[in-house]
Amino acid sequence: MIFTFYGHATFSIQVAGKTLMFDPFISGNAKAAHIDPTSLKADYVLLSHGHVDHVLDALTVASANNAPIVSNYEIVSWFGAQHEYANGHPMNHGGSWNFDFGKVKFVNAVHSSTLPDGNYGGNPGGFVVETGEGNFYYAGDTALTLDMKLIPMRTKLDFAILPIGDNFTMGIEDAITAAEFIECDKIIGVHFDTFPYIEIDHEAAKKAFADKGKELIILGIGEQTKL
């Protein structure tokens, strides 16, 4: 699998010949101004919740690729009603679906979710993805929650993508505990540095994880890593 970071909580994962794009927020992120959302490849666009810093460029990326939007029922329905984009796959918490790249389960997150126009965005979530090349968990925007302990009961994770910026989501300390809950030692950090509220000390964060026997990967915008 190849992981590409586009800033904030936006990233893609290439797996099984498909490109999965998560939470596209690029045109509104000054730190990612050099990236053209219309140029990004995506076979699927997965959205964790409805906040503008996770869905702003979803329609742009999805329509440029004729890619299905995969999210909760309310968000998929909103794109259909407000933007006449009917290519969507609605899910809800605890449900799973077998796609052509692997199995996706929509799991709990503790956060809020309002769509850019003020409409209700349903309950926020995360994704557990099982593929022939490995398994991963994207937590979305969330607080630390005991629900995370359910994940390793069903799925052995190869890596996980967790928010680490604090203030709006988990910070470093809680993200380390989350890594323990999900029984995963390789963590990719997202949702940091975009705004002053969520700026972090990268080296201190990596050390805090390392002190607990875990690896925290922090990528620059546009940077890739093979997993």
C-alpha positions as CSV (number, residue, x, y, z in Angstrom):
1,M,0.0,0.0,0.0
2,I,1.1,3.5,-0.8
3,F,0.0,6.3,1.6
4,T,0.1,10.0,0.3
5,F,-0.6,12.9,2.7
6,Y,-2.3,16.0,1.3
7,G,-2.4,18.0,4.6
8,H,-4.8,18.3,7.5
9,A,-6.7,14.9,7.5
10,T,-6.6,14.4,3.8
11,F,-4.8,11.4,2.4
12,S,-5.0,8.7,-0.2
13,I,-4.1,5.0,0.0
14,Q,-3.4,3.0,-3.1
15,V,-4.4,-0.6,-2.5
16,A,-5.4,-3.5,-4.8
17,G,-5.1,-1.4,-7.8
18,K,-7.5,1.3,-6.5
19,T,-6.9,4.7,-4.9
20,L,-9.0,5.6,-1.8
21,M,-9.2,9.3,-1.0
22,F,-10.1,10.3,2.5
23,D,-11.7,13.6,3.7
24,P,-10.5,15.9,0.9
25,F,-9.8,19.4,2.3
26,I,-7.3,21.0,0.0
27,S,-8.6,24.3,-1.6
28,G,-9.3,25.7,1.9
29,N,-5.9,24.8,3.3
30,A,-3.3,27.5,2.6
31,K,-0.6,25.0,3.4
32,A,-1.7,22.8,0.5
33,A,-2.1,25.7,-2.0
34,H,0.3,24.0,-4.5
35,I,-2.1,21.0,-4.9
36,D,-4.9,21.1,-7.5
37,P,-7.8,19.0,-6.2
38,T,-9.0,18.4,-9.8
39,S,-5.8,16.6,-10.6
40,L,-6.1,14.0,-7.9
41,K,-6.9,10.4,-8.7
42,A,-9.6,8.6,-6.7
43,D,-11.5,5.5,-7.3
44,Y,-13.4,6.1,-4.0
45,V,-13.9,9.1,-1.8
46,L,-14.5,8.2,1.9
47,L,-15.8,10.9,4.3
48,S,-15.6,10.5,8.1
49,H,-18.0,13.3,8.9
50,G,-19.6,16.5,7.5
51,H,-17.4,19.3,8.7
52,V,-16.1,21.6,6.0
53,D,-12.4,20.7,6.7
54,H,-13.2,17.1,5.7
55,V,-15.7,17.5,2.8
56,L,-14.8,20.8,1.1
57,D,-13.3,19.2,-2.0
58,A,-15.1,15.9,-1.9
59,L,-17.4,16.8,-4.8
60,T,-14.5,18.1,-6.9
61,V,-12.4,15.0,-6.5
62,A,-15.3,12.6,-6.8
63,S,-16.9,14.1,-9.9
64,A,-13.5,14.5,-11.6
65,N,-13.1,10.7,-11.3
66,N,-16.7,9.6,-11.3
67,A,-15.9,8.1,-7.9
68,P,-18.5,6.9,-5.4
69,I,-18.7,8.9,-2.2
70,V,-18.7,6.5,0.8
71,S,-19.9,7.9,4.1
72,N,-22.9,7.8,6.4
73,Y,-26.4,7.9,5.0
74,E,-27.0,11.6,5.8
75,I,-23.8,12.8,4.0
76,V,-24.3,10.6,0.9
77,S,-27.9,11.8,0.8
78,W,-26.8,15.5,1.1
79,F,-24.5,15.2,-1.9
80,G,-27.3,13.7,-3.8
81,A,-29.9,16.3,-2.8
82,Q,-27.8,19.5,-2.7
83,H,-25.3,18.7,-5.5
84,E,-27.2,16.1,-7.6
85,Y,-24.3,13.7,-7.2
86,A,-25.9,10.3,-7.1
87,N,-22.8,8.2,-7.1
88,G,-22.7,7.3,-3.5
89,H,-22.6,4.4,-1.1
90,P,-24.3,5.1,2.2
91,M,-23.3,3.3,5.4
92,N,-24.0,3.5,9.1
93,H,-22.3,2.5,12.3
94,G,-21.4,-1.2,12.7
95,G,-22.2,-1.9,9.0
96,S,-19.7,-3.3,6.5
97,W,-19.5,-3.8,2.8
98,N,-17.3,-5.7,0.4
99,F,-15.9,-3.4,-2.2
100,D,-13.6,-4.5,-5.1
101,F,-10.5,-3.5,-3.1
102,G,-11.6,-5.0,0.3
103,K,-14.0,-4.8,3.1
104,V,-15.0,-1.5,4.8
105,K,-16.6,-1.2,8.2
106,F,-18.0,2.1,9.4
107,V,-17.2,2.5,13.2
108,N,-17.9,4.9,16.0
109,A,-16.2,8.3,16.5
110,V,-16.9,10.8,19.3
111,H,-17.1,14.2,17.6
112,S,-19.7,16.4,16.0
113,S,-20.9,16.6,12.3
114,T,-22.6,19.5,10.6
115,L,-22.4,20.0,6.8
116,P,-21.1,23.2,5.3
117,D,-24.6,24.7,4.7
118,G,-25.7,23.9,8.3
119,N,-27.6,20.7,7.5
120,Y,-27.3,17.7,9.8
121,G,-24.4,15.6,8.9
122,G,-25.4,12.4,10.8
123,N,-23.1,10.9,13.4
124,P,-19.3,11.0,12.8
125,G,-17.4,7.8,12.2
126,G,-14.2,6.1,11.2
127,F,-13.3,3.3,8.8
128,V,-11.8,-0.1,9.4
129,V,-10.5,-1.4,6.0
130,E,-9.5,-5.0,5.4
131,T,-7.6,-5.9,2.2
132,G,-5.4,-8.6,0.8
133,E,-2.5,-6.3,1.2
134,G,-3.1,-5.4,4.9
135,N,-5.6,-3.9,7.2
136,F,-5.9,-0.3,8.6
137,Y,-8.1,1.9,10.7
138,Y,-8.8,5.6,10.0
139,A,-10.3,7.1,13.2
140,G,-11.6,10.3,11.6
141,D,-12.0,13.2,14.0
142,T,-12.6,11.6,17.4
143,A,-11.9,11.7,21.1
144,L,-10.4,8.7,22.8
145,T,-13.2,6.1,23.3
146,L,-13.4,2.6,24.7
147,D,-15.2,1.6,21.5
148,M,-11.7,1.4,19.9
149,K,-11.1,-1.7,22.0
150,L,-13.6,-3.6,19.8
151,I,-11.5,-3.2,16.7
152,P,-8.8,-5.7,17.4
153,M,-11.4,-8.3,18.5
154,R,-12.2,-8.6,14.8
155,T,-9.4,-7.1,12.8
156,K,-5.6,-7.3,13.3
157,L,-4.3,-3.9,12.1
158,D,-1.1,-3.3,10.2
159,F,-1.3,0.5,10.7
160,A,-3.7,3.2,11.8
161,I,-4.4,6.8,11.0
162,L,-5.2,8.9,14.1
163,P,-5.8,12.6,14.8
164,I,-3.0,14.0,17.0
165,G,-3.6,17.8,17.0
166,D,-5.6,18.1,20.2
167,N,-8.2,20.8,21.0
168,F,-10.8,19.5,18.4
169,T,-9.7,15.8,18.6
170,M,-7.4,13.5,20.6
171,G,-4.0,14.9,21.4
172,I,-0.7,13.0,21.6
173,E,-1.3,11.4,25.0
174,D,-4.8,10.1,24.1
175,A,-3.6,9.0,20.7
176,I,-1.0,6.8,22.3
177,T,-3.7,5.2,24.5
178,A,-5.8,4.8,21.4
179,A,-2.9,2.9,19.7
180,E,-2.8,0.6,22.8
181,F,-6.6,0.1,22.6
182,I,-6.5,-0.9,18.9
183,E,-3.3,-3.0,19.5
184,C,-1.4,-1.2,16.7
185,D,2.2,0.0,16.9
186,K,2.5,1.9,13.6
187,I,0.5,5.1,13.6
188,I,0.2,7.9,11.0
189,G,-0.7,11.2,12.4
190,V,-3.2,13.6,10.8
191,H,-5.3,16.6,11.8
192,F,-2.3,18.7,13.0
193,D,-0.7,22.1,12.2
194,T,-3.4,23.4,9.9
195,F,-4.6,26.0,12.3
196,P,-2.9,27.6,15.4
197,Y,-5.2,25.6,17.7
198,I,-3.7,22.3,16.5
199,E,0.0,23.0,16.0
200,I,2.2,20.4,17.6
201,D,5.9,19.7,18.3
202,H,6.7,16.9,15.8
203,E,9.8,15.6,17.5
204,A,8.2,15.6,21.0
205,A,5.2,13.7,19.6
206,K,7.4,11.1,17.9
207,K,9.4,10.6,21.1
208,A,6.3,10.2,23.2
209,F,5.2,7.4,20.9
210,A,8.6,5.8,20.8
211,D,8.8,5.9,24.6
212,K,5.8,3.6,24.6
213,G,7.3,1.3,21.9
214,K,5.2,2.7,19.1
215,E,6.1,4.5,15.8
216,L,4.5,7.8,14.9
217,I,4.8,8.7,11.3
218,I,4.4,12.4,10.5
219,L,4.5,13.3,6.8
220,G,4.9,16.5,4.9
221,I,2.2,17.7,2.5
222,G,2.6,15.7,-0.7
223,E,4.9,13.2,0.9
224,Q,4.4,9.4,0.4
225,T,5.3,6.3,2.3
226,K,5.0,2.6,1.5
227,L,3.2,0.5,4.1
